[in-house]
Amino acid sequence: MRSAARRSPAARRQAAARIAPQRRARRDAAASLSTAAAALRAQISRGWLPGSVMLPPGGHAAAVAGLAGLAAELEAAAVAADRAAGATWAQVGAALGLSADAARKRYSRSEQAVNVTVI
């Protein structure tokens, strides 16, 4: 991956324009994740006694089923953004509670798949 620091300003603007929809989608996904988590916390604080919420049996699990995949996707995008900004695998690993080697093994493929440009 070419370092963001070596790109010309015009190339950085072009790359930013190309990935702007992806950034918006990730930001919207993060907002959805946050909203869903807040709603779930509110339900938990009220108690999950039978009849206390308006979801059918299994509805709570169904409501959060996609959140783990979304969180993993957001984490991979954050790692790609950190790497594009020049973070080392040791820094990324430390932030995630992993060794540098474990972070590299887990996220190097997703870093290549996610096109992130730092502007």
Biotite code that builds the C-alpha atoms (Angstrom):
import biotite.structure as struc

atoms = struc.array([
    struc.Atom([0.000, 0.000, 0.000], chain_id="A", res_id=1, res_name="MET", atom_name="CA", element="C"),
    struc.Atom([1.389, 3.387, -0.904], chain_id="A", res_id=2, res_name="ARG", atom_name="CA", element="C"),
    struc.Atom([1.882, 5.670, 2.058], chain_id="A", res_id=3, res_name="SER", atom_name="CA", element="C"),
    struc.Atom([-0.644, 8.481, 2.364], chain_id="A", res_id=4, res_name="ALA", atom_name="CA", element="C"),
    struc.Atom([2.204, 10.873, 3.177], chain_id="A", res_id=5, res_name="ALA", atom_name="CA", element="C"),
    struc.Atom([3.731, 10.351, -0.290], chain_id="A", res_id=6, res_name="ARG", atom_name="CA", element="C"),
    struc.Atom([0.570, 11.047, -2.262], chain_id="A", res_id=7, res_name="ARG", atom_name="CA", element="C"),
    struc.Atom([0.111, 14.376, -3.941], chain_id="A", res_id=8, res_name="SER", atom_name="CA", element="C"),
    struc.Atom([-2.692, 16.616, -2.671], chain_id="A", res_id=9, res_name="PRO", atom_name="CA", element="C"),
    struc.Atom([-4.638, 16.014, -5.889], chain_id="A", res_id=10, res_name="ALA", atom_name="CA", element="C"),
    struc.Atom([-4.307, 12.242, -5.515], chain_id="A", res_id=11, res_name="ALA", atom_name="CA", element="C"),
    struc.Atom([-5.461, 12.471, -1.893], chain_id="A", res_id=12, res_name="ARG", atom_name="CA", element="C"),
    struc.Atom([-8.522, 14.522, -2.910], chain_id="A", res_id=13, res_name="ARG", atom_name="CA", element="C"),
    struc.Atom([-9.389, 12.015, -5.649], chain_id="A", res_id=14, res_name="GLN", atom_name="CA", element="C"),
    struc.Atom([-9.019, 9.097, -3.263], chain_id="A", res_id=15, res_name="ALA", atom_name="CA", element="C"),
    struc.Atom([-11.104, 10.882, -0.624], chain_id="A", res_id=16, res_name="ALA", atom_name="CA", element="C"),
    struc.Atom([-13.879, 11.528, -3.138], chain_id="A", res_id=17, res_name="ALA", atom_name="CA", element="C"),
    struc.Atom([-13.784, 7.883, -4.201], chain_id="A", res_id=18, res_name="ARG", atom_name="CA", element="C"),
    struc.Atom([-14.138, 6.544, -0.659], chain_id="A", res_id=19, res_name="ILE", atom_name="CA", element="C"),
    struc.Atom([-16.503, 9.195, 0.732], chain_id="A", res_id=20, res_name="ALA", atom_name="CA", element="C"),
    struc.Atom([-19.582, 6.959, 0.194], chain_id="A", res_id=21, res_name="PRO", atom_name="CA", element="C"),
    struc.Atom([-17.819, 4.100, 2.015], chain_id="A", res_id=22, res_name="GLN", atom_name="CA", element="C"),
    struc.Atom([-16.990, 6.394, 4.928], chain_id="A", res_id=23, res_name="ARG", atom_name="CA", element="C"),
    struc.Atom([-20.595, 7.594, 5.103], chain_id="A", res_id=24, res_name="ARG", atom_name="CA", element="C"),
    struc.Atom([-21.831, 4.000, 5.060], chain_id="A", res_id=25, res_name="ALA", atom_name="CA", element="C"),
    struc.Atom([-19.438, 3.035, 7.879], chain_id="A", res_id=26, res_name="ARG", atom_name="CA", element="C"),
    struc.Atom([-20.432, 6.127, 9.882], chain_id="A", res_id=27, res_name="ARG", atom_name="CA", element="C"),
    struc.Atom([-24.123, 5.288, 9.393], chain_id="A", res_id=28, res_name="ASP", atom_name="CA", element="C"),
    struc.Atom([-23.461, 1.673, 10.371], chain_id="A", res_id=29, res_name="ALA", atom_name="CA", element="C"),
    struc.Atom([-21.676, 2.824, 13.511], chain_id="A", res_id=30, res_name="ALA", atom_name="CA", element="C"),
    struc.Atom([-24.610, 5.088, 14.377], chain_id="A", res_id=31, res_name="ALA", atom_name="CA", element="C"),
    struc.Atom([-27.028, 2.188, 13.838], chain_id="A", res_id=32, res_name="SER", atom_name="CA", element="C"),
    struc.Atom([-24.897, -0.037, 16.049], chain_id="A", res_id=33, res_name="LEU", atom_name="CA", element="C"),
    struc.Atom([-24.833, 2.608, 18.757], chain_id="A", res_id=34, res_name="SER", atom_name="CA", element="C"),
    struc.Atom([-28.600, 3.135, 18.561], chain_id="A", res_id=35, res_name="THR", atom_name="CA", element="C"),
    struc.Atom([-29.288, -0.605, 18.722], chain_id="A", res_id=36, res_name="ALA", atom_name="CA", element="C"),
    struc.Atom([-26.954, -1.003, 21.695], chain_id="A", res_id=37, res_name="ALA", atom_name="CA", element="C"),
    struc.Atom([-28.633, 1.879, 23.534], chain_id="A", res_id=38, res_name="ALA", atom_name="CA", element="C"),
    struc.Atom([-32.078, 0.394, 22.909], chain_id="A", res_id=39, res_name="ALA", atom_name="CA", element="C"),
    struc.Atom([-30.918, -2.988, 24.142], chain_id="A", res_id=40, res_name="LEU", atom_name="CA", element="C"),
    struc.Atom([-29.381, -1.430, 27.286], chain_id="A", res_id=41, res_name="ARG", atom_name="CA", element="C"),
    struc.Atom([-32.658, 0.368, 27.943], chain_id="A", res_id=42, res_name="ALA", atom_name="CA", element="C"),
    struc.Atom([-34.594, -2.898, 27.656], chain_id="A", res_id=43, res_name="GLN", atom_name="CA", element="C"),
    struc.Atom([-32.147, -4.656, 29.973], chain_id="A", res_id=44, res_name="ILE", atom_name="CA", element="C"),
    struc.Atom([-32.461, -1.878, 32.568], chain_id="A", res_id=45, res_name="SER", atom_name="CA", element="C"),
    struc.Atom([-36.253, -2.285, 32.529], chain_id="A", res_id=46, res_name="ARG", atom_name="CA", element="C"),
    struc.Atom([-35.860, -6.015, 33.015], chain_id="A", res_id=47, res_name="GLY", atom_name="CA", element="C"),
    struc.Atom([-36.449, -8.939, 30.697], chain_id="A", res_id=48, res_name="TRP", atom_name="CA", element="C"),
    struc.Atom([-39.329, -10.495, 32.528], chain_id="A", res_id=49, res_name="LEU", atom_name="CA", element="C"),
    struc.Atom([-41.877, -12.356, 30.386], chain_id="A", res_id=50, res_name="PRO", atom_name="CA", element="C"),
    struc.Atom([-44.299, -9.841, 28.975], chain_id="A", res_id=51, res_name="GLY", atom_name="CA", element="C"),
    struc.Atom([-42.151, -6.824, 29.912], chain_id="A", res_id=52, res_name="SER", atom_name="CA", element="C"),
    struc.Atom([-41.132, -6.060, 26.336], chain_id="A", res_id=53, res_name="VAL", atom_name="CA", element="C"),
    struc.Atom([-42.983, -6.139, 23.065], chain_id="A", res_id=54, res_name="MET", atom_name="CA", element="C"),
    struc.Atom([-40.728, -8.661, 21.277], chain_id="A", res_id=55, res_name="LEU", atom_name="CA", element="C"),
    struc.Atom([-41.788, -12.253, 20.565], chain_id="A", res_id=56, res_name="PRO", atom_name="CA", element="C"),
    struc.Atom([-39.781, -15.133, 22.051], chain_id="A", res_id=57, res_name="PRO", atom_name="CA", element="C"),
    struc.Atom([-36.344, -15.091, 20.423], chain_id="A", res_id=58, res_name="GLY", atom_name="CA", element="C"),
    struc.Atom([-36.845, -11.498, 19.366], chain_id="A", res_id=59, res_name="GLY", atom_name="CA", element="C"),
    struc.Atom([-34.019, -10.124, 21.484], chain_id="A", res_id=60, res_name="HIS", atom_name="CA", element="C"),
    struc.Atom([-31.498, -12.500, 19.942], chain_id="A", res_id=61, res_name="ALA", atom_name="CA", element="C"),
    struc.Atom([-32.808, -11.766, 16.457], chain_id="A", res_id=62, res_name="ALA", atom_name="CA", element="C"),
    struc.Atom([-32.539, -8.033, 17.111], chain_id="A", res_id=63, res_name="ALA", atom_name="CA", element="C"),
    struc.Atom([-28.815, -8.246, 17.856], chain_id="A", res_id=64, res_name="VAL", atom_name="CA", element="C"),
    struc.Atom([-27.848, -11.092, 15.520], chain_id="A", res_id=65, res_name="ALA", atom_name="CA", element="C"),
    struc.Atom([-26.198, -8.849, 12.937], chain_id="A", res_id=66, res_name="GLY", atom_name="CA", element="C"),
    struc.Atom([-24.404, -6.577, 15.390], chain_id="A", res_id=67, res_name="LEU", atom_name="CA", element="C"),
    struc.Atom([-21.344, -8.798, 15.882], chain_id="A", res_id=68, res_name="ALA", atom_name="CA", element="C"),
    struc.Atom([-20.619, -8.871, 12.160], chain_id="A", res_id=69, res_name="GLY", atom_name="CA", element="C"),
    struc.Atom([-21.125, -5.128, 11.888], chain_id="A", res_id=70, res_name="LEU", atom_name="CA", element="C"),
    struc.Atom([-18.802, -4.485, 14.830], chain_id="A", res_id=71, res_name="ALA", atom_name="CA", element="C"),
    struc.Atom([-16.122, -6.707, 13.258], chain_id="A", res_id=72, res_name="ALA", atom_name="CA", element="C"),
    struc.Atom([-16.452, -4.832, 9.968], chain_id="A", res_id=73, res_name="GLU", atom_name="CA", element="C"),
    struc.Atom([-16.117, -1.477, 11.734], chain_id="A", res_id=74, res_name="LEU", atom_name="CA", element="C"),
    struc.Atom([-13.078, -2.728, 13.661], chain_id="A", res_id=75, res_name="GLU", atom_name="CA", element="C"),
    struc.Atom([-11.391, -3.881, 10.436], chain_id="A", res_id=76, res_name="ALA", atom_name="CA", element="C"),
    struc.Atom([-12.094, -0.493, 8.841], chain_id="A", res_id=77, res_name="ALA", atom_name="CA", element="C"),
    struc.Atom([-10.628, 1.286, 11.881], chain_id="A", res_id=78, res_name="ALA", atom_name="CA", element="C"),
    struc.Atom([-7.485, -0.845, 11.673], chain_id="A", res_id=79, res_name="VAL", atom_name="CA", element="C"),
    struc.Atom([-7.156, -0.073, 7.966], chain_id="A", res_id=80, res_name="ALA", atom_name="CA", element="C"),
    struc.Atom([-7.557, 3.647, 8.701], chain_id="A", res_id=81, res_name="ALA", atom_name="CA", element="C"),
    struc.Atom([-4.902, 3.510, 11.435], chain_id="A", res_id=82, res_name="ASP", atom_name="CA", element="C"),
    struc.Atom([-2.509, 1.660, 9.155], chain_id="A", res_id=83, res_name="ARG", atom_name="CA", element="C"),
    struc.Atom([-3.144, 4.141, 6.327], chain_id="A", res_id=84, res_name="ALA", atom_name="CA", element="C"),
    struc.Atom([-2.351, 6.931, 8.788], chain_id="A", res_id=85, res_name="ALA", atom_name="CA", element="C"),
    struc.Atom([1.000, 5.295, 9.527], chain_id="A", res_id=86, res_name="GLY", atom_name="CA", element="C"),
    struc.Atom([0.318, 3.286, 12.686], chain_id="A", res_id=87, res_name="ALA", atom_name="CA", element="C"),
    struc.Atom([2.563, 0.273, 13.202], chain_id="A", res_id=88, res_name="THR", atom_name="CA", element="C"),
    struc.Atom([1.206, -3.198, 13.844], chain_id="A", res_id=89, res_name="TRP", atom_name="CA", element="C"),
    struc.Atom([2.536, -2.867, 17.404], chain_id="A", res_id=90, res_name="ALA", atom_name="CA", element="C"),
    struc.Atom([0.427, 0.277, 17.939], chain_id="A", res_id=91, res_name="GLN", atom_name="CA", element="C"),
    struc.Atom([-2.658, -1.331, 16.393], chain_id="A", res_id=92, res_name="VAL", atom_name="CA", element="C"),
    struc.Atom([-2.152, -4.495, 18.429], chain_id="A", res_id=93, res_name="GLY", atom_name="CA", element="C"),
    struc.Atom([-1.699, -2.553, 21.671], chain_id="A", res_id=94, res_name="ALA", atom_name="CA", element="C"),
    struc.Atom([-4.961, -0.682, 21.077], chain_id="A", res_id=95, res_name="ALA", atom_name="CA", element="C"),
    struc.Atom([-6.791, -3.987, 20.555], chain_id="A", res_id=96, res_name="LEU", atom_name="CA", element="C"),
    struc.Atom([-5.074, -5.940, 23.315], chain_id="A", res_id=97, res_name="GLY", atom_name="CA", element="C"),
    struc.Atom([-3.143, -8.087, 20.823], chain_id="A", res_id=98, res_name="LEU", atom_name="CA", element="C"),
    struc.Atom([0.498, -8.607, 19.989], chain_id="A", res_id=99, res_name="SER", atom_name="CA", element="C"),
    struc.Atom([1.809, -6.926, 16.847], chain_id="A", res_id=100, res_name="ALA", atom_name="CA", element="C"),
    struc.Atom([2.050, -10.307, 15.112], chain_id="A", res_id=101, res_name="ASP", atom_name="CA", element="C"),
    struc.Atom([-1.501, -11.307, 16.089], chain_id="A", res_id=102, res_name="ALA", atom_name="CA", element="C"),
    struc.Atom([-2.874, -7.978, 14.847], chain_id="A", res_id=103, res_name="ALA", atom_name="CA", element="C"),
    struc.Atom([-0.999, -8.337, 11.549], chain_id="A", res_id=104, res_name="ARG", atom_name="CA", element="C"),
    struc.Atom([-2.248, -11.888, 11.043], chain_id="A", res_id=105, res_name="LYS", atom_name="CA", element="C"),
    struc.Atom([-5.833, -10.974, 11.877], chain_id="A", res_id=106, res_name="ARG", atom_name="CA", element="C"),
    struc.Atom([-6.143, -7.720, 9.937], chain_id="A", res_id=107, res_name="TYR", atom_name="CA", element="C"),
    struc.Atom([-3.591, -7.646, 7.109], chain_id="A", res_id=108, res_name="SER", atom_name="CA", element="C"),
    struc.Atom([-6.077, -9.146, 4.629], chain_id="A", res_id=109, res_name="ARG", atom_name="CA", element="C"),
    struc.Atom([-8.858, -6.796, 5.682], chain_id="A", res_id=110, res_name="SER", atom_name="CA", element="C"),
    struc.Atom([-6.441, -3.872, 5.407], chain_id="A", res_id=111, res_name="GLU", atom_name="CA", element="C"),
    struc.Atom([-5.978, -4.727, 1.749], chain_id="A", res_id=112, res_name="GLN", atom_name="CA", element="C"),
    struc.Atom([-9.718, -5.176, 1.202], chain_id="A", res_id=113, res_name="ALA", atom_name="CA", element="C"),
    struc.Atom([-10.697, -1.839, 2.751], chain_id="A", res_id=114, res_name="VAL", atom_name="CA", element="C"),
    struc.Atom([-9.579, 1.117, 0.676], chain_id="A", res_id=115, res_name="ASN", atom_name="CA", element="C"),
    struc.Atom([-8.897, 3.890, 3.203], chain_id="A", res_id=116, res_name="VAL", atom_name="CA", element="C"),
    struc.Atom([-7.152, 7.153, 2.499], chain_id="A", res_id=117, res_name="THR", atom_name="CA", element="C"),
    struc.Atom([-6.099, 9.608, 5.156], chain_id="A", res_id=118, res_name="VAL", atom_name="CA", element="C"),
    struc.Atom([-6.556, 13.232, 4.154], chain_id="A", res_id=119, res_name="ILE", atom_name="CA", element="C"),
])
